[in-house]
């Protein structure tokens, strides 16, 4: 059940209005998450900038979607799961890849190690040890990728938690446009 209402650009605070108008001008519309975030110009701007910055991550898009699927499965945001499944398919993931990612697994052992670490970063970051980082490096993951996983997990926590608090739920149509629109500012 929706708890927070979407904000129309004309009813949004001034900075949110600017941000929404810019997105609508470039993309034609905004998704329900972004229009609901518009209640807070600070949150909306922070989300848009963080999302845009994370698009420059070194992680391959398909792997980033696998991490996002695992994170959202743990967080419990069905709205995000639907959006990331659609974005994953657009990035070349199969239904099997998506099902495995939701279980924090991959057919690639290197990816499984990274996805598992991402879930630990989300659920219990203090549990990661020097040995865990060494193990990730032994799988060929660079410090840059490890750091970017922290950013991706944080972005997923923000969106998943926001959508759960706002009461955003999946609809019958897919929300892949949300993922594409939200970071494209």
Secondary structure, DSSP 8 states (H G I E B T S, - for coil): ---S----GGGS-HHHHHHHHHHHHHHS---HHHHHHTT-HHHHHHHHHHHHHHTT-SS-HHHHHHHHHHHHHHHT-HHHHHHHHHHHHHTT--HHHHHHHHTT--SSHHHHHHHHHHHHHHHHGGG--HHHHHHHHHTT--HHHHHHHHHHHHHHHHHHHHHHHHT----SS--HHHHHHHH--
